[in-house]
Amino acid sequence: ASQASLDQSHSSSSSSSRRRRSRMDGPVPFDDEGEAKGVEIGMPDDALVAANDQLAAAAEREGAEDAVDSAEILNLIEDCKNVREGLQLDLPKKGLLWIPNQVKSLRRLRVLNLRANQISMIPTELCETLTDLEFLSISWNRLQYLPENLSSMARLRTILLQNNQLSELPEAIGKLPLLQELRVDNNVLEALPPTIGKLSLLELFTMHNNKVTDLPPSMMGLRSLKTLDITDNPLEYENIPDSLHRLNEMHELLHSKTKRRAIITRANAIRRTIRTAVRDELFAGVGQEGAGGGGAEDGGPSVY
């Protein structure tokens, strides 16, 4: 089944519900349980549907392994509502070309896992509705940009964006005051926004294998940063502040067997050198005592 049928199956699953709902412009109101009140959850524009239908057809022609199972997706969303109290939704490896509209109804969502699909964009409407989201994984997709209103998800603590096609991060990334983990490895980033330095609670930041040539001075404001990976970027490492350089070196050490072996080899060599020096010093002292002769009675040193 194509993903276009996913939204259609949702609207046709209950005719009475469809009769009670009507299309409306503007924000979708929600009740206390996170359910939409009397309106259809914003259906995609015809142009968007057509474009994604073309993508789906192209993927089918190319023999894509992942196909969208509309029934399965809807069941998982319903399961999220009824079993997980609308708090966690896992849709990895489902062949999704875009984020299903029904996800917008999960007003209380805390965890959203969309890893390893074919998603090319995050709808701005999603950012406006999932304001309680704390964990977002959308790695291994086809994202080319992030919406500027990402800052509406002000409770985000973790964002996983590895292996996409991002060429830049929005200024809004610096307006996520609770963000602690940000991973953007294996993209095509050429620069970082100055606002990234405002992430005062950020503890882990990895941007391995991008095209970043310089780090903004504002990164010195990342006072909570404990793990940093900026490897495989065309950076001038001698211009990197010492504190950031040390964090990067520490990350390389933890993840590189070659570096660990080199450090262990150097440590063993130093230990052998110290041991030899101490032994020689002890033997030299014993030789001097023997040459001095005598004990306590003839003026020699006393040993207790």
N, C-alpha and C positions, 0 to 999 in steps of 0.2 A: 504494500500500500504506500502511496506517496504521502509526503508530509502535508500536502494540501488537504488530503482527506482526513488528517488528524483533527484539524479545526472544524471541518464539516461534520465529522462524527460526533464531536462534542456538542454542536448545536442541535443535531438531530436526535441525540440520545433521549431527550425528553421533550415531547411536543408541548406539553402543558407549560414547562419552564420557558420554552421559546415564545409561547403566546404571552407570558407575563412580562417578557423582557422587550426592550426596544433599544435601538441604537441611539447614542447621545454623544455629543462632543464634550471635551473637557475631561477632568479627572473622574475616575470611577469611584463612587462612594462604597464604603465597606462597613459591615456591621462589626460588633465586638468580636465575633468569631472568625473574622477574616473572609467572610463570604460576600460576594458582590450583591448589592441590593437593587433588584429591579432593572438591571441593565445588562446588555450583552457585553462580555469582556472583549475589549477592542479587537475586532477582527482585522487582519492585515489588509493593506491597500491592494486593489486589484493588480497594480503594477508589480508589487512585491510578490504576490502569489504567482503571477506569470513568470517572473524572473526565477523564482525558486523552483517552479515546475520545469523550467528549462534546465536548471542545474540538476534536478533529479533525473530528468531524461538523459542528460549527458552522462551522469554517473552510471545510469543503468546501461547505456551503450558501451561504456568503458569497462563494464563488468565489475562494478564496485561490490565489495564483499558485504558492506553494511547496508541494509535496507530498513526504512522506517516502518516499524510495526505500530500502526495507530492504536490498535486495541491495547497493546502492551503499555504504550506511553500513557494512555488515559488511565489504565489500571494503576500504574505507578503513582500518578498524580492523585488519584482517588485514595490510594493507600496512604499517601503522605497526609492527606486531610483527615482520614478516619482512624488510622492506626498510629501515626506518628504525630498527631495533633498539629499537623501543618508546619512542623519544625524542620524537617530534613527531607530533601528530595535528591535522589541519586539517579542520574540519567547518563552514565558513561557508555561510550561505544554503542550508541543507538542510531548512528547514521544521520543525525539531525542536521538539517541545513540552516535552521534558525531555531530560536528558543520558542517552544510552544506558547501560544497566547494564554493557555490555561494556567501557566505558572504565575501569571500576574495576580491570580485570585488567592494565592498563598500568602496572604498579608503578613502572617506571623513567622514566615520562613526564616530560619537561622542558618542552615547549611544548604548550599546548592552546588552539586557536583555535576558538571557538564563535560568532563574530561573526554578527550578522544572522539570528537564528533567532527562536523564540517561547518561549524557555525562561523559566519563572517562578520557578525555585528552583535552588539548588545543594545537592544532597544532603549531609547531614553525613557519610555513609559515604565520599563522594568525598574529602572533606578528610582523612579518616583514612588513606586508602590512597595518595593521590597526594602523598606527603610530599616528593618530590624535585622537584616542579613549580617552575619558575622564571618562566615567562611564562604568564599567563592573560588571554585576550581573550574577554570575554563581553558586549561592547558591542552596542547595537541589539537588545536582547531585552526581556523583560517582567519582569525581576527586581524584586521588591518589598522583599526583605530579603536579608541575607547571614547565613550560619550563624555562630554564636558560635565554633565550633571551626575557623573559617578560620585561626586561628593555628597549627593543626597543619601547614599548608603553610609551614613556617618558612623555606623556601629561596626563596620568591617574591621576585622582583626587580621585576617589572612586573605591574600589574593594570589592565586597561582595562575600565571600567564605564560608559562614556558611553551616553546615550540609553536609559536604563531607567526604572523607576518607584520608585527607592529613596528612601525618606523619612528614612532614618537609616543610619549606618554603625555596625557593632558595636564594642564596646570592644576586641575582639580585633584590630582593624586595627592597634593600636599594639604588637602582639606579633609583628610580622614584622620582625625585626632587619635583614634584608638588603634591604628594599624600597627601591627607588630611583625608581620612577615610579608615580604613582597618578593616574588620570584618572576623574573622576566628573561630567563636564559633562552638562548637560541631563537632570538628574534632578529630584526634588522635595525635596531635603535641606533640613531646617529648622535643623539644628545639626550641629556636628562633635564627636566624642567627645574629651574631654581627653587621652586616651591617644595621640592623633595626634602629640603633641609628643615622643613617645618614638622616632619614626622618625628616628634620628640620621643615617641614610645617604640619606634622601629628597632627591633632587635636583630632581624635577619634580612639581608638584602643580597640577592644573587642576580647578576646580569652577565653570566658567562656567555661567550660567543655572540657578541653583537658588533656594532661598528662605532662605538662611542670613542671619540678622540680626546675628550677632556671631561673632567668632573667639575660640576659647579662648586664654587667655594662654600655655598650654603650647606654642603654635606657635612661640614664641620659641626653643624648644629644637631647632628644625629647622635646625641649624647648617650642614648641607650643601646647603640649598635654593638652587637657582640660577634656577629658573623657577617663577613663581607666577601663576595666572590666577584672580582672584576677581570678575571683571566680571559684570555683570547679576545681582547679588544685592542685596537690600535692606539693605546694610550702611551703617553710619555711618562713612564713610571717614576722617573726622577723628579717630576713635578707634583707628584701625589703627596699630600701631607703625611708625615710620619705615622700618625695614629691610624689613618686609613691603610697605609702601606703595611703596617704590622698586622692588622686584621686580615688583610688579603693574604699575606704570607702564612698566617696561622691556618686559614681555610685551605690553602694549597697543601700545607703540611698534613692536615687531617685527611685529605682526599688523594694524596699522591704517595704511592708505595715507594717510588724512586727517591723522593725527598726524605721520606722517613728512613729508608735504608742509609742514605748519605749521612743523615744526622746521627744515626746509631753508630755508623762506622767512625765518624769523627769523635763521638763520645768515647768509644772504646779505645781509640788511639790516645786520647787525652788521659784516660784512666791508666793506660799502660805506662805512659810517660811519667805521670805522678807517682805511680807505684815504684817505678825504677828509681826515681829521684829520692823517694823516701827510703828505699832499701839502701841506696848508696850512702845516704846521710847517716843511717844507723850503723852501717859497717865502718864508716869513717870514724864515728864516735867511739866504737868498740876498740878500734886500732889505736886511737889516741890514749884510751885508758890503759891498754896493755903496755904501751911505751912508757907511761908515767910510773908503772910498777907500784909495789908496796901497798899496804893497807893502812888502817888507821894508826897502827903503832909506829910506822916510819913516815908518817906525814901524808900518806896517800889518801885518796877519797874513801869515805865510808859508804857502804851500800846497805840500805835497810830493806 
